[in-house]
């Protein structure tokens, strides 16, 4: 159960776009699209933003999008807003039927 | 209103036990896999365990295997986590969450219950 690798921090100005990467091992990813992304504001529970790499649950803004290349998934937030600031975690349902998270990325909106 | 509410956290001495509960409402509990995730103070999310809708498929993280037991009562619409031989490193906020589908992410989260292991 190897943790996923995310950058510790990213930043952007309002209106800009940012991308957060999330890399797993080939044995954990196995060619599947079981990556999901969560947003967490301080003191709050995480919120599901994307699942299956790029699918948005009902109610999540279309400013949030996802992609995947090989063993790396990416979350892109376009048109950055102040409320987007927080911690973002990627997660993977592995080929071994376990769940792993990335270490988290702190997004700062300048 | 779809929600899950955790309870049962508290202060416990190393080596002690605690049973966490997660009460659910607003959805057909027996249709969903459920999961426990924890977050140590100032740290990231860590998966603990999940259980299938019928309770027959269970997986644990290596960090808790042999010390915790996940279970569910579909009639009571509740999820549980029995934690034994607790260690300082088990100190965390424990979240109960609903799995959208197997492998598809967790779409409903509770506010968490805090477990502190300290002498």
Interface residues (C-beta under 8 A of the other chain):
Chain A: X1 X32 X34 X36 X38 X40 X44 X45 X46 X47 X48 X50 X51 X52 X57 X87 X89 X91 X93 X97 X98 X99 X100 X101 X102 X103 X104
Chain B: X35 X37 X44 X45 X46 X47 X50 X59 X61 X62 X95 X100 X102 X103 X104 X105 X106 X107 X109 X110 X111 X112
